[in-house]
């Protein structure tokens, strides 16, 4: 499977530095970074977005943020995002059963291992990632009882970041990068 377009044959040196960094961090030569070189402003903006998104925080651990990224990936139905964000889910203590909830194969209420905050974060990631965007007042009130303002911004921006990448990657036809074993997902 190939992307809709090929990367340019000449990539500016300053973008090659970012591509090299992403290779070191992920262990993969990520096609989106190379394709974005056709428009360096998009490459730089996308790189800045990726660099600044939260992967851990004082009160929001890596597990809850990984759960949000995985849930947003499945709601957006982005194979590349699912592949990348679900990779090594076990390392963040996400069980196979919990992953099945995020995939939509098991109802959230059937798995009791998610904390109340994680359940709300999953529901919020779904709301942020579906169209049309609708946020019931009763849900927002519940969210505010369990998360402070800063945490809500981090959850929203994490889900929105996945949605940005999902739309961009799918619009360019970029296939999964091969992070996860397809049998796991």
Secondary structure as UniProt FT lines:
FT   HELIX           13..26
FT   HELIX           31..35
FT   HELIX           36..39
FT   HELIX           40..52
FT   HELIX           62..76
FT   HELIX           79..86
FT   TURN            87..88
FT   HELIX           89..92
FT   HELIX           96..103
FT   HELIX           108..110
FT   TURN            112..113
FT   HELIX           116..129
FT   HELIX           137..146
FT   HELIX           149..171
FT   TURN            172..173
FT   TURN            182..184
//
